């Protein structure tokens, strides 16, 4: 009887026992990171003057390789991007040129969206790049969340400080604030339509807001995604850009 | 009294010729110097107007707020309709579309791979239409170093230094990597038709001039432009006329609640030029004041000499019983007539010279051909309303002041010693 009472008293506490930052990052990575992804996506850019929709298909392998082909609108159709390590090439069918983008250009807005080329290419495992500490609890979209503060381990990481609201039961971020080293808030990210895909939970819709830009943010909608599928090696070559 | 004095002056040229000649010469110089300084400094303003500000500039309100960032995403849309309306409302003015842009310029090698790449700063203007005056406005004709001007929308001019840095020559292909006005990446090929010297370090390092239609296509700015520059029909910037246009435009075209409605800013209100105007006013004021002060001293001296030269005449008039006050007043009256005549003649001659220099100008292009400076090559005078009365300040006042001072001596002379003086 006493055991039952004690069990009843401590069960909620046991269920919501605070995990360490490291444990949380491991669980987030298990949901969000993959060996490879093949994605069909739609990006709705809510600019100050008009809303534009850009459709693309992407192939990614870890954090080192990614290839994106733009499908719509007509002006962007056929534009391709290849990322190998920290190098990015863009192929424009109009000029039939393959241009390498580097340095500060990688931090520029991609296609006028609230995402930079670096954001688009980013597929790092959080555990590799950040130290995390749980700093509190909060409710986001009616879900109980841990508030996790993540500090970059090196200067090479895009965002030196990240504040993440992690769903306590599904271990997926529902909200993120991305800061510069100075502490300035650079971007805000909301993750919506969390869906179970096999063993993982994954957001089908993400809303990015670049806090330094005007406009109402960019919706990134994943229409189709395949995880850990084999991708032929030729996909990540410069020759594939002109194909 | 005036007729009497005038007759005296006309019948005794010795009394009036020299003072009138000196006053005329001094006033001519004062008026001409004022118009010339005004013209040269005005030419600098005009150069800036032609290059980037216009006499008035139309932008969207949002663009105007962030104009230093050249935000083409906030550009004017539906420009042809706006221009049509402007043509009806301001028929005497000329409006030209301009786009300032930036990005990367990529020079490919024989295999199409990047050979060299550099940051580019560009200006797009109407270069290829035969009735366009933009080549002259941008002073490009005197700046061409190699090749020729663009003849098609896909041809561009690069700064000579930048072309050298990229290793390209006229006829070579370059690729502009920039953002469309909607933020998408734009990768467009152009052909280098020629190279120019801007004479401005920043532009020489990375400058590019392109035809507006080519850049509109490249940056997805169909019937759009960043700025619409307006030029008054006057040779020099006329702030009063520009203010009138600015006020009426902003009343009729601009909506304070709509950040994308057009707004007009006149040259004087352009933040880059406001300081120059204050500087210009100060410099013109100081230079003209110094010149007029110097002329005043010369003319005052003329009045003084005139008064002293007539020492004997004054003595005789006193001896004949003419009152000291009457002599003093008549001499001042003569000085006024001489000052007025000399000032009027000097103003006329000064304005004549100034008008000639305003219309013809001094062409210094042959002297400047090896100079890497993007500055005006024809200097002109500029006649303003001030020039019509400015010469009367040294001409009239100094002459009268000189006579006033020299005439004081009349009151110091003793009637008793007059005949003794006259004997000498």
Interface residues (C-beta under 8 A of the other chain):
Chain A: X45 X47 X48 X49 X50 X52 X54 X75 X76 X79 X90 X92 X94 X95 X96 X97 X98 X99 X100 X101 X105 X108 X109 X110 X111 X112 X113
Chain B: X62 X73 X74 X104 X106 X108 X112 X113 X114 X175 X177 X179 X180 X182 X183 X184 X185 X187 X188 X189 X220 X260
